[in-house]
């Protein structure tokens, strides 16, 4: 009897443990009752969602520009004041954008502070932390400017802001992962009227929307932009010059990469079609490094292109002139990677 009694107690304990687990699952289910996540959407490994939130918007682009914001100088760079929305900080790489709705009863401040705490614990260096409750700005417009291309979970769409207009909070900073600097921003604000109606949330019940953006630097896939022989010819005919971005070098090096072959082949095709054509091959760099070093580098790169045309493809060297001008003839600003990428090029200029 004693053994049976102990066995019965043990079975009861097991049953209570199972019930306790089911109770936990049930509560978690209640927290997730907002609805299913957007198709193919998932949290980013750097930061998870606020507990019980629904992911209603998701976008990941392998190479794109993400915009982030610093405090407005006119506000004395006080990070609690205003965002300088006219001068965004542009960062390029793999862009992930996530849009969440937090469970009812959780204020935007509580949700936002949890994100800040988690990111700081992960090593976030905060560059901007704006509390919109003390300085009015339109969270809906900010969201539309940066998040409107997401895939959405119905009934939400690109033209429906999940945010109320005011009282938003914003944090932007960087952290290091795998030796590279990752940019992260979190925009948190009260839920807009459409969303509150969808979730059947009363006007007096707190509920927040959260927009997360993460940009991880990564090299752009190369070998994808080639100007045809016909296109080169038209460029020379109309403008007397044409910029070619399908010729590739490693950083600081002057050896042609294999991905350059397609563009070199098109140059050869043009030169063979027009045997009287003579061209300058001009190397251009961005402004990273000294002008002297970049003059030498751009000259060596131009000479490498000319050498490939002469040695491999038997183009008469008298038809070619190699020159390097470093960063002295930019086609864009050098203040961000997008502009610098445009300035790193080889041009053909008709003699």
Steps between C-alpha positions, in 0.01 A plus 500: 500500500780735587664442163168548321436817699838644403439402139161676508656813650771492234240466223301790647817710511565417135144594410530831684830569324339434163208724592746767607675474164171518316410802706824668391433407138147634532626833633757522224223422254297785641799730457529390136126538435564818300518285187744313276827654386542630148589227251874415498561754776728423794689681774857611438767313699634825648180591685179306558147640522335632813324203660157436352542730199377424150731554201277675245766625255828358374763583240855379438718628215844357435645836402322830556529832684353547845443847642555595863465831682707714735380779731427832332790745543262792550385323816858511628555131421287422802406134436171543685376769261453467124614271219681661209277338239646716220848350536474123535806282557516249215642151555524230235490124526245232586191687617238344727182687592246364747167641615336370817184563697545446873225352719234724650575641842869562426589866462735616224744613770514155660542329164766745382700485822508122473648526150755758618598283794544190286703685236724670755561164664606375156753786472305773323681835479211745510528790254143630526234453766203729442200505732221639285280551802706812569543613138225452246575331169293289265577132551264406217691706243832367628367146466373556146834647391694197619273197524234521228637220276445216744293190443200534728268273688139593403318724561810722521654655191768749393261795509368427849725628777482286814617801703313785660652834401660602828687380807743269320837388632806436283840346567782454249845360558764253392635176635776267385427151372763280338742792478260726307290794616126436483253791510171457687202728558175451688196727458224445756172685530131476587285293267299691242121496488476246214719250684321552831171438321639181342623368835182620675709704741319775687621858474602497866705179472869540425638316199813559293641452153872437455709547183849346506767558235835315486775556243787250488791607278578252226673524163277557203488210254730591213512406135138601444536829310642484151464768231470349152729595212206686346436686824865601531499625141186708556642649818818605321301638207265710715720604795852419388537281811333217686538367855538125538419330830551144381877511552601381845804520726557402861528793741836671456604262222548542124461140382188441292256258662352216291155664521636772269516267199149571370561877492847464345349279228248772412777760481694273266191448281459877460868561423498228237178632345650851480867453410558878475378568853762616750417534869636614833448244775454704819508356850297669777491436875304625799665735751599236755876535552734772378475659158857395425432134576175505302668665200745212488228241557268639233790520251595136565139390459466683168826339386370156604194545277714617209738207550210253488378651171847492345642175638197274508293645217771642271361854481762739360660681796522819292121528519502509880616748763483413871449780754413516869327797664428362850197678655543824305198447273220360717150433369350491852579606855747291700316535833330162482573163348244547224682806369842343543390195302395722210836676504698176479490438128689470172406736219559486130557843348522549126834652392 
